[in-house]
Amino acid sequence: MKKKNITIKDVADSAQVSIATVSRVLNNPEKVKQDTLDKVNGAIRQLKYDSASLKLKADAKDTQLVTIFMPTIFSESLSEIARGAQEELEKNGVDAVIWNANENAQNEMKGISNLLKYNMDGAIFISSCVEDFSLEEIASHIPSAAIERMVRPETDIDAICVDAEQGMELLVDYLYGLGHRKFGMICGDISSSPVGVKTRALKKALTDRDIPWDPSCVISSGWTIGSGFQGVEQLLHYHKDVTAIICISDVLAVGALSAVQHLGLSCPEDVSIVGLDNMPSSEFLYPRLTTLSYSGYYMGQMAARSILDRFQGLEQPRTTTMLPMQIIERESAGKAK
């Protein structure tokens, strides 16, 4: 019977570390914690394989490669997150590639299935265009981080999210102070887990102020400018008394502003529009867009740092980081009629 060729993956599985960690042990052991060194070298001995020969295989792939998953490349805010991650990785000698799901669940799942097939070293998942699924299998093989995406507590993956509850409290307080009592929401895709988190945060912020929660005022629209336009048309057709519309992204808010004008209304005199994510072009719209802001670039950097730490054999417990948000006050929100 032909003897099975031992691979780097076999060693990684035996030592219960990532493939990238095995490569680091073979090439830069001085950068790896002693207990990780012991685990990997112990696995090599147990598998009775020549580490010099294994190193040649590791050297054949001389650059570590991380895939950055995006639901779409046409979002300024998501692109800013990806830029932060990519620049942080490349600054530390790690290459990065973008997988664009193009807002298609099958495309995203195809990219995920390719991660292990093509021996990628790490993965960063920015939001999602599919319903929640476990990243546990991926994270058990390669270092992984998730941005604006819910992960199960038992999954060994670091998560970086905005503090939706704090952000919605801030926003509702601001609009409440302007006299608004009837709110609508253009939420993108209600099946997305980050959208669910933000929708529940809005509901809590409203009910805490004794404002009735009306789920029919929440429009699951899609993610494009056209989606925002159609969502506002639908919302105001059935709820003409809405005075403040919260859009879950600035892209949707662009369409919302256009829809308000198309309906013969004025913003903010008749309807206030606010966004969420402060994309770079938001301050150049007319009227300039009031929005909730957070540092997408910094979120990308944090995710990249998480991957880099795990490459260095720092087998740390998973963490969830919640970043606060702040209001950028511009002209698209005003006093209620």
DALINPE-V855679 format. One record per residue. N is the residue number from 1. RES is the residue in three letters. SS is DSSP state (H for helix, E for strand, - for the rest). NEAR is the number of other ideal C-beta (glycine too) atoms within 12 Angstrom. Layout:
N&RES&SS&NEAR / N&RES&SS&NEAR
This chain:
1&MET&-&3 / 2&LYS&-&4 / 3&LYS&-&8 / 4&LYS&-&11 / 5&ASN&-&14 / 6&ILE&-&24 / 7&THR&-&24 / 8&ILE&H&40 / 9&LYS&H&31 / 10&ASP&H&22 / 11&VAL&H&37 / 12&ALA&H&36 / 13&ASP&H&24 / 14&SER&H&24 / 15&ALA&H&32 / 16&GLN&-&20 / 17&VAL&-&39 / 18&SER&-&44 / 19&ILE&H&39 / 20&ALA&H&43 / 21&THR&H&45 / 22&VAL&H&46 / 23&SER&H&41 / 24&ARG&H&38 / 25&VAL&H&38 / 26&LEU&H&36 / 27&ASN&H&28 / 28&ASN&-&22 / 29&PRO&H&22 / 30&GLU&H&12 / 31&LYS&H&23 / 32&VAL&-&31 / 33&LYS&-&23 / 34&GLN&H&16 / 35&ASP&H&18 / 36&THR&H&32 / 37&LEU&H&27 / 38&ASP&H&19 / 39&LYS&H&27 / 40&VAL&H&42 / 41&ASN&H&26 / 42&GLY&H&19 / 43&ALA&H&31 / 44&ILE&H&31 / 45&ARG&H&18 / 46&GLN&H&16 / 47&LEU&-&27 / 48&LYS&-&16 / 49&TYR&-&27 / 50&ASP&-&16 / 51&SER&H&26 / 52&ALA&H&12 / 53&SER&H&20 / 54&LEU&H&32 / 55&LYS&H&25 / 56&LEU&H&17 / 57&LYS&H&26 / 58&ALA&H&32 / 59&ASP&H&16 / 60&ALA&H&16 / 61&LYS&-&24 / 62&ASP&-&17 / 63&THR&-&22 / 64&GLN&-&37 / 65&LEU&E&33 / 66&VAL&E&41 / 67&THR&E&42 / 68&ILE&E&44 / 69&PHE&E&45 / 70&MET&E&43 / 71&PRO&-&42 / 72&THR&-&32 / 73&ILE&-&23 / 74&PHE&-&20 / 75&SER&-&36 / 76&GLU&H&28 / 77&SER&H&43 / 78&LEU&H&41 / 79&SER&H&29 / 80&GLU&H&32 / 81&ILE&H&45 / 82&ALA&H&40 / 83&ARG&H&31 / 84&GLY&H&33 / 85&ALA&H&45 / 86&GLN&H&31 / 87&GLU&H&23 / 88&GLU&H&31 / 89&LEU&H&38 / 90&GLU&H&23 / 91&LYS&H&16 / 92&ASN&-&24 / 93&GLY&-&22 / 94&VAL&-&35 / 95&ASP&E&23 / 96&ALA&E&36 / 97&VAL&E&28 / 98&ILE&E&29 / 99&TRP&E&33 / 100&ASN&E&25 / 101&ALA&-&31 / 102&ASN&-&22 / 103&GLU&-&27 / 104&ASN&-&19 / 105&ALA&H&21 / 106&GLN&H&14 / 107&ASN&H&23 / 108&GLU&H&33 / 109&MET&H&21 / 110&LYS&H&20 / 111&GLY&H&33 / 112&ILE&H&32 / 113&SER&H&19 / 114&ASN&H&20 / 115&LEU&H&35 / 116&LEU&H&25 / 117&LYS&H&15 / 118&TYR&-&19 / 119&ASN&-&26 / 120&MET&-&36 / 121&ASP&-&41 / 122&GLY&E&45 / 123&ALA&E&48 / 124&ILE&E&54 / 125&PHE&E&51 / 126&ILE&E&44 / 127&SER&-&45 / 128&SER&-&38 / 129&CYS&-&37 / 130&VAL&-&28 / 131&GLU&-&19 / 132&ASP&-&23 / 133&PHE&-&25 / 134&SER&-&24 / 135&LEU&-&36 / 136&GLU&H&18 / 137&GLU&H&19 / 138&ILE&H&34 / 139&ALA&H&32 / 140&SER&-&23 / 141&HIS&-&32 / 142&ILE&-&41 / 143&PRO&E&47 / 144&SER&E&42 / 145&ALA&E&49 / 146&ALA&E&44 / 147&ILE&E&47 / 148&GLU&-&46 / 149&ARG&-&43 / 150&MET&-&30 / 151&VAL&-&31 / 152&ARG&-&20 / 153&PRO&-&14 / 154&GLU&-&13 / 155&THR&-&26 / 156&ASP&-&31 / 157&ILE&-&38 / 158&ASP&E&36 / 159&ALA&E&36 / 160&ILE&E&41 / 161&CYS&E&36 / 162&VAL&E&39 / 163&ASP&-&23 / 164&ALA&H&36 / 165&GLU&H&24 / 166&GLN&H&25 / 167&GLY&H&38 / 168&MET&H&36 / 169&GLU&H&27 / 170&LEU&H&32 / 171&LEU&H&42 / 172&VAL&H&35 / 173&ASP&H&20 / 174&TYR&H&32 / 175&LEU&H&41 / 176&TYR&H&27 / 177&GLY&H&20 / 178&LEU&-&25 / 179&GLY&-&17 / 180&HIS&-&32 / 181&ARG&-&21 / 182&LYS&-&28 / 183&PHE&E&44 / 184&GLY&E&44 / 185&MET&E&48 / 186&ILE&E&53 / 187&CYS&-&40 / 188&GLY&-&43 / 189&ASP&-&33 / 190&ILE&-&25 / 191&SER&-&19 / 192&SER&-&32 / 193&SER&H&31 / 194&PRO&H&41 / 195&VAL&H&38 / 196&GLY&H&26 / 197&VAL&H&30 / 198&LYS&H&41 / 199&THR&H&34 / 200&ARG&H&24 / 201&ALA&H&34 / 202&LEU&H&42 / 203&LYS&H&29 / 204&LYS&H&21 / 205&ALA&H&30 / 206&LEU&H&33 / 207&THR&H&18 / 208&ASP&-&17 / 209&ARG&-&23 / 210&ASP&-&11 / 211&ILE&-&23 / 212&PRO&-&15 / 213&TRP&-&23 / 214&ASP&-&22 / 215&PRO&H&19 / 216&SER&H&16 / 217&CYS&H&34 / 218&VAL&E&34 / 219&ILE&E&40 / 220&SER&-&26 / 221&SER&-&36 / 222&GLY&-&30 / 223&TRP&-&42 / 224&THR&-&25 / 225&ILE&H&31 / 226&GLY&H&20 / 227&SER&H&32 / 228&GLY&H&41 / 229&PHE&H&32 / 230&GLN&H&25 / 231&GLY&H&45 / 232&VAL&H&42 / 233&GLU&H&28 / 234&GLN&H&27 / 235&LEU&H&40 / 236&LEU&H&32 / 237&HIS&H&17 / 238&TYR&H&17 / 239&HIS&-&25 / 240&LYS&-&17 / 241&ASP&-&20 / 242&VAL&-&37 / 243&THR&-&35 / 244&ALA&E&45 / 245&ILE&E&51 / 246&ILE&E&54 / 247&CYS&E&54 / 248&ILE&-&49 / 249&SER&-&47 / 250&ASP&H&45 / 251&VAL&H&43 / 252&LEU&H&47 / 253&ALA&H&49 / 254&VAL&H&40 / 255&GLY&H&37 / 256&ALA&H&54 / 257&LEU&H&41 / 258&SER&H&27 / 259&ALA&H&35 / 260&VAL&H&37 / 261&GLN&H&24 / 262&HIS&H&18 / 263&LEU&-&23 / 264&GLY&-&12 / 265&LEU&-&25 / 266&SER&-&20 / 267&CYS&-&38 / 268&PRO&-&33 / 269&GLU&-&20 / 270&ASP&-&25 / 271&VAL&-&42 / 272&SER&E&44 / 273&ILE&E&53 / 274&VAL&E&52 / 275&GLY&E&46 / 276&LEU&E&47 / 277&ASP&-&45 / 278&ASN&-&35 / 279&MET&-&33 / 280&PRO&H&22 / 281&SER&H&23 / 282&SER&H&36 / 283&GLU&H&21 / 284&PHE&H&15 / 285&LEU&-&30 / 286&TYR&-&20 / 287&PRO&-&30 / 288&ARG&-&26 / 289&LEU&-&43 / 290&THR&E&39 / 291&THR&E&46 / 292&LEU&E&44 / 293&SER&E&33 / 294&TYR&-&37 / 295&SER&-&23 / 296&GLY&H&37 / 297&TYR&H&30 / 298&TYR&H&25 / 299&MET&H&39 / 300&GLY&H&40 / 301&GLN&H&32 / 302&MET&H&34 / 303&ALA&H&48 / 304&ALA&H&43 / 305&ARG&H&32 / 306&SER&H&39 / 307&ILE&H&44 / 308&LEU&H&35 / 309&ASP&H&32 / 310&ARG&H&41 / 311&PHE&H&40 / 312&GLN&-&31 / 313&GLY&-&33 / 314&LEU&-&25 / 315&GLU&-&26 / 316&GLN&-&18 / 317&PRO&-&15 / 318&ARG&-&27 / 319&THR&-&23 / 320&THR&E&25 / 321&THR&E&24 / 322&MET&E&21 / 323&LEU&E&30 / 324&PRO&-&20 / 325&MET&-&32 / 326&GLN&E&22 / 327&ILE&E&31 / 328&ILE&E&29 / 329&GLU&-&27 / 330&ARG&-&30 / 331&GLU&-&24 / 332&SER&-&39 / 333&ALA&-&40 / 334&GLY&-&27 / 335&LYS&-&18 / 336&ALA&-&22 / 337&LYS&-&21
